[in-house]
Amino acid sequence: MEKDIRTLGRRAKDASRLCAKLGTEEKNRGLLAVAEELCSRSAYLLEENEKDLKAAEEKGVKQSLIDRLRLTEQRIADMAEGLRQVAALEDPIGEVLSMKTRPNGLRIGKRRVPLGVAGIIYESRPNVTADAFGLCFKTGNAVILRGGSDAIHSNLAIVSVIKDGLKKAELPQDAILLVEDTSRKTVGEMMKLHEFIDVLIPRGGAGLIANVVENSTVPVIETGTGNCHIFVDASADINMAVDIIENAKTQRMGVCNACESLVIHAEAAKAALPRIVERLKSHQVEIRGDERARELVPGIVPASEEDWGTEYLDAVISVKIVDSIDEAIAHINRYNTGHSESIITKDYDHALKFQDEVDAAAVYVNASTRFTDGFEFGFGAEIGISTQKLHARGPMGLEALTSTKYIIFGSGQIRE
Amino acid sequence: MEKDIRTLGRRAKDASRLCAKLGTEEKNRGLLAVAEELCSRSAYLLEENEKDLKAAEEKGVKQSLIDRLRLTEQRIADMAEGLRQVAALEDPIGEVLSMKTRPNGLRIGKRRVPLGVAGIIYESRPNVTADAFGLCFKTGNAVILRGGSDAIHSNLAIVSVIKDGLKKAELPQDAILLVEDTSRKTVGEMMKLHEFIDVLIPRGGAGLIANVVENSTVPVIETGTGNCHIFVDASADINMAVDIIENAKTQRMGVCNACESLVIHAEAAKAALPRIVERLKSHQVEIRGDERARELVPGIVPASEEDWGTEYLDAVISVKIVDSIDEAIAHINRYNTGHSESIITKDYDHALKFQDEVDAAAVYVNASTRFTDGFEFGFGAEIGISTQKLHARGPMGLEALTSTKYIIFGSGQIRE
């Protein structure tokens, strides 16, 4: 198997050389051909998906996961539409970001190029298969996908349909490769393929991501975990605070940009906290607070030290009362995961201070953390949300899948 | 020790929060104060350096390494001058790279911010200590340095003098921290400090770099190894080719952007190879070639498969004869290390094809590979040359030590 996954790596590397040479029109033609193929083969995709659903039901997998695994005509149409949207985006490859002439006459330019081979390790949602392919193909990269065992029949079917689409468009079918063995071992092997894979993007739960960060020799872009805070400052508009907190916590509970923790200035707490608690309780959210919060409002359960660092992804939120913006920022910088943080304030200096000093991918003033998303930011697509500082930070669009190279035009220059 | 290095990590993280808040004037004031302190304390630095030199001589370290280890009044003045030059560079921190207003009124900007804590693992040259500090401090980062045991007295002295300079300027002394234990173990421990260190940059030989790439859980920027090629195309100006090859191979043999391998088109070889060999032999360079090269010119020794992949860093070069530019590009993409590659040609299409298809940080037409360098590229300084594709590629100036964050100005927006 070690040998097989290396073979896969080598095939991807070879394909990446071909993909890098494709022009924008060829790549768009490929994306549209694949979209067409997905739609026309939906009966086959549903049939294969049914095998995964049946196996999951037999294993007693919980209903919410089965829902994520399920393909429908609509979801297949959405995958195809996603590819068409990516085709419509501007191609970042080939752009010369800057070009200067040096005193010795050398013209030195910096050109955007593909990364080469991207590896994506993900869990049960089969739509990621088509989405990841689309973004990688548009940026001239080959992609090796390693999905979860629960979705293996769906993923095999989607990949074979994508390959058929590429074949019809006379484009390299190895632009997409799937690791067919979904045993744990293949994740480990894929993480060591730095000879062939240029970047590894894990998409899934905190356990998967930690495993990849700890063990990969391939450069990793860490995505996803979001212990996001909202700080209600002393001067906050309380109506706005209540609406934003409701939205950030309850609009979708299980996502990384949902709010998991409130920090409230003592001067605002007396007026704001009862209303916040009331609104959240109307959505059955459990509130865990420090002693001061619990003194102010009944029905708040005690928060432990562990709560401050927990991404619940569920109907739970923690509340801490502070005496200053400095205390709020220190708390947030200690416990956050570098995802999205928001301050609700009318104070100009506090707004700027919060944006300056909070260390996170996205720092908001007077808005919901739920906007941290490639589509909401106007990128048109998203391969994930980076919570690390190297290469890409925050929602990653097409540019995150590119590198640069220096191109130098000389006329015989040698170094003195 | 594990505990101690974690303490160091935490101190660096705390210091990085303070450094990130410093304005450009404060940072420049610090750099100038440190430059001043280095100059005025040169007697102390030379005294401590003498201990390292003596120990190295007793250990029988070879003269070239002792030369790299040696500090002189001039080298100390150069370190100080380097810091003054960094002070004069534009501060990249705080620049808003783009800002857009979304349809919902959210103003989303992307701002350049420090990375946080940089870790540098390096070998014997003590000037790296001051250079790395300067670049990290200018970009608002704290830095943890782990130098080699051969230079420990010099590094301790330089770091203490830098801290004294920072103290006089009333700036955070923990902006620079040195791992004082130079046992092998501390390299391993430092590589696991992803909780505190945001990027690790190894500077040294291939063994050190491979060790860090294979074992670090901190994101790494791979630097340095350069198996650089020059391709002499059929249409090359032979005089130009000979001059460029001489320069790229012999101007400085032990550096990463020196040429290690020639690829020559068969149509050019008959006229070009004898002259290239003659010129290189005048510099006592050993030439290792394939059979066709050896048939053309006497005095070429046989090249083995291993030679194609070897970065000699010495007076040796390999030569391969090819029948087409495609064969040349395939050979280069198979054996290069992604550093610097050059084509000598008069053919317009071949020049563009080579730049398009060769996969390396810097791809030259009609120029020496020796120009791949932060100063030669006009960056004013360099922290190393990245041979990976993520985050930074090629010579890294101040920008490579920065990240970005999204700053979002709202007025109560919630997600629908």
HADDOCK unambig.tbl for C-alpha pairs under 7 A between the chains (distance, minus, plus):
assign (segid A and resid 115 and name CA) (segid B and resid 389 and name CA) 6.23 0.50 0.50
assign (segid A and resid 213 and name CA) (segid B and resid 217 and name CA) 6.10 0.50 0.50
assign (segid A and resid 214 and name CA) (segid B and resid 217 and name CA) 5.14 0.50 0.50
assign (segid A and resid 217 and name CA) (segid B and resid 213 and name CA) 6.12 0.50 0.50
assign (segid A and resid 217 and name CA) (segid B and resid 214 and name CA) 5.13 0.50 0.50
assign (segid A and resid 217 and name CA) (segid B and resid 215 and name CA) 6.99 0.50 0.50
assign (segid A and resid 219 and name CA) (segid B and resid 219 and name CA) 6.94 0.50 0.50
assign (segid A and resid 240 and name CA) (segid B and resid 412 and name CA) 5.79 0.50 0.50
assign (segid A and resid 244 and name CA) (segid B and resid 412 and name CA) 6.87 0.50 0.50
assign (segid A and resid 244 and name CA) (segid B and resid 414 and name CA) 5.87 0.50 0.50
assign (segid A and resid 247 and name CA) (segid B and resid 414 and name CA) 6.08 0.50 0.50
assign (segid A and resid 247 and name CA) (segid B and resid 415 and name CA) 6.80 0.50 0.50
assign (segid A and resid 355 and name CA) (segid B and resid 407 and name CA) 6.50 0.50 0.50
assign (segid A and resid 360 and name CA) (segid B and resid 405 and name CA) 6.77 0.50 0.50
assign (segid A and resid 361 and name CA) (segid B and resid 405 and name CA) 4.90 0.50 0.50
assign (segid A and resid 361 and name CA) (segid B and resid 406 and name CA) 5.94 0.50 0.50
assign (segid A and resid 362 and name CA) (segid B and resid 405 and name CA) 5.92 0.50 0.50
assign (segid A and resid 362 and name CA) (segid B and resid 406 and name CA) 4.56 0.50 0.50
assign (segid A and resid 362 and name CA) (segid B and resid 407 and name CA) 5.92 0.50 0.50
assign (segid A and resid 363 and name CA) (segid B and resid 406 and name CA) 6.28 0.50 0.50
assign (segid A and resid 363 and name CA) (segid B and resid 407 and name CA) 5.11 0.50 0.50
assign (segid A and resid 363 and name CA) (segid B and resid 408 and name CA) 6.11 0.50 0.50
assign (segid A and resid 364 and name CA) (segid B and resid 407 and name CA) 6.14 0.50 0.50
assign (segid A and resid 364 and name CA) (segid B and resid 408 and name CA) 4.67 0.50 0.50
assign (segid A and resid 364 and name CA) (segid B and resid 409 and name CA) 6.10 0.50 0.50
assign (segid A and resid 365 and name CA) (segid B and resid 408 and name CA) 6.26 0.50 0.50
assign (segid A and resid 365 and name CA) (segid B and resid 409 and name CA) 5.15 0.50 0.50
assign (segid A and resid 365 and name CA) (segid B and resid 410 and name CA) 5.53 0.50 0.50
assign (segid A and resid 366 and name CA) (segid B and resid 409 and name CA) 6.97 0.50 0.50
assign (segid A and resid 366 and name CA) (segid B and resid 410 and name CA) 4.92 0.50 0.50
assign (segid A and resid 366 and name CA) (segid B and resid 411 and name CA) 5.30 0.50 0.50
assign (segid A and resid 366 and name CA) (segid B and resid 412 and name CA) 5.02 0.50 0.50
assign (segid A and resid 367 and name CA) (segid B and resid 410 and name CA) 5.11 0.50 0.50
assign (segid A and resid 367 and name CA) (segid B and resid 411 and name CA) 6.50 0.50 0.50
assign (segid A and resid 367 and name CA) (segid B and resid 412 and name CA) 5.04 0.50 0.50
assign (segid A and resid 367 and name CA) (segid B and resid 413 and name CA) 4.84 0.50 0.50
assign (segid A and resid 367 and name CA) (segid B and resid 414 and name CA) 6.21 0.50 0.50
assign (segid A and resid 368 and name CA) (segid B and resid 413 and name CA) 6.35 0.50 0.50
assign (segid A and resid 368 and name CA) (segid B and resid 414 and name CA) 5.21 0.50 0.50
assign (segid A and resid 368 and name CA) (segid B and resid 415 and name CA) 6.94 0.50 0.50
assign (segid A and resid 370 and name CA) (segid B and resid 415 and name CA) 6.35 0.50 0.50
assign (segid A and resid 371 and name CA) (segid B and resid 415 and name CA) 6.54 0.50 0.50
assign (segid A and resid 389 and name CA) (segid B and resid 115 and name CA) 6.24 0.50 0.50
assign (segid A and resid 389 and name CA) (segid B and resid 403 and name CA) 5.54 0.50 0.50
assign (segid A and resid 390 and name CA) (segid B and resid 391 and name CA) 5.66 0.50 0.50
assign (segid A and resid 390 and name CA) (segid B and resid 403 and name CA) 6.44 0.50 0.50
assign (segid A and resid 391 and name CA) (segid B and resid 390 and name CA) 5.67 0.50 0.50
assign (segid A and resid 391 and name CA) (segid B and resid 391 and name CA) 3.62 0.50 0.50
assign (segid A and resid 393 and name CA) (segid B and resid 404 and name CA) 6.61 0.50 0.50
assign (segid A and resid 393 and name CA) (segid B and resid 405 and name CA) 6.75 0.50 0.50
assign (segid A and resid 403 and name CA) (segid B and resid 389 and name CA) 5.53 0.50 0.50
assign (segid A and resid 403 and name CA) (segid B and resid 390 and name CA) 6.42 0.50 0.50
assign (segid A and resid 404 and name CA) (segid B and resid 393 and name CA) 6.60 0.50 0.50
assign (segid A and resid 405 and name CA) (segid B and resid 360 and name CA) 6.76 0.50 0.50
assign (segid A and resid 405 and name CA) (segid B and resid 361 and name CA) 4.90 0.50 0.50
assign (segid A and resid 405 and name CA) (segid B and resid 362 and name CA) 5.93 0.50 0.50
assign (segid A and resid 405 and name CA) (segid B and resid 393 and name CA) 6.75 0.50 0.50
assign (segid A and resid 406 and name CA) (segid B and resid 361 and name CA) 5.94 0.50 0.50
assign (segid A and resid 406 and name CA) (segid B and resid 362 and name CA) 4.56 0.50 0.50
assign (segid A and resid 406 and name CA) (segid B and resid 363 and name CA) 6.27 0.50 0.50
assign (segid A and resid 407 and name CA) (segid B and resid 355 and name CA) 6.49 0.50 0.50
assign (segid A and resid 407 and name CA) (segid B and resid 362 and name CA) 5.90 0.50 0.50
assign (segid A and resid 407 and name CA) (segid B and resid 363 and name CA) 5.10 0.50 0.50
assign (segid A and resid 407 and name CA) (segid B and resid 364 and name CA) 6.14 0.50 0.50
assign (segid A and resid 408 and name CA) (segid B and resid 363 and name CA) 6.12 0.50 0.50
assign (segid A and resid 408 and name CA) (segid B and resid 364 and name CA) 4.67 0.50 0.50
assign (segid A and resid 408 and name CA) (segid B and resid 365 and name CA) 6.27 0.50 0.50
assign (segid A and resid 409 and name CA) (segid B and resid 364 and name CA) 6.12 0.50 0.50
assign (segid A and resid 409 and name CA) (segid B and resid 365 and name CA) 5.17 0.50 0.50
assign (segid A and resid 409 and name CA) (segid B and resid 366 and name CA) 6.98 0.50 0.50
assign (segid A and resid 410 and name CA) (segid B and resid 365 and name CA) 5.55 0.50 0.50
assign (segid A and resid 410 and name CA) (segid B and resid 366 and name CA) 4.92 0.50 0.50
assign (segid A and resid 410 and name CA) (segid B and resid 367 and name CA) 5.11 0.50 0.50
assign (segid A and resid 411 and name CA) (segid B and resid 366 and name CA) 5.31 0.50 0.50
assign (segid A and resid 411 and name CA) (segid B and resid 367 and name CA) 6.50 0.50 0.50
assign (segid A and resid 412 and name CA) (segid B and resid 240 and name CA) 5.80 0.50 0.50
assign (segid A and resid 412 and name CA) (segid B and resid 244 and name CA) 6.87 0.50 0.50
assign (segid A and resid 412 and name CA) (segid B and resid 366 and name CA) 5.03 0.50 0.50
assign (segid A and resid 412 and name CA) (segid B and resid 367 and name CA) 5.04 0.50 0.50
assign (segid A and resid 413 and name CA) (segid B and resid 367 and name CA) 4.84 0.50 0.50
assign (segid A and resid 413 and name CA) (segid B and resid 368 and name CA) 6.36 0.50 0.50
assign (segid A and resid 414 and name CA) (segid B and resid 244 and name CA) 5.89 0.50 0.50
assign (segid A and resid 414 and name CA) (segid B and resid 247 and name CA) 6.09 0.50 0.50
assign (segid A and resid 414 and name CA) (segid B and resid 367 and name CA) 6.22 0.50 0.50
assign (segid A and resid 414 and name CA) (segid B and resid 368 and name CA) 5.22 0.50 0.50
assign (segid A and resid 415 and name CA) (segid B and resid 247 and name CA) 6.82 0.50 0.50
assign (segid A and resid 415 and name CA) (segid B and resid 368 and name CA) 6.94 0.50 0.50
assign (segid A and resid 415 and name CA) (segid B and resid 370 and name CA) 6.38 0.50 0.50
assign (segid A and resid 415 and name CA) (segid B and resid 371 and name CA) 6.56 0.50 0.50
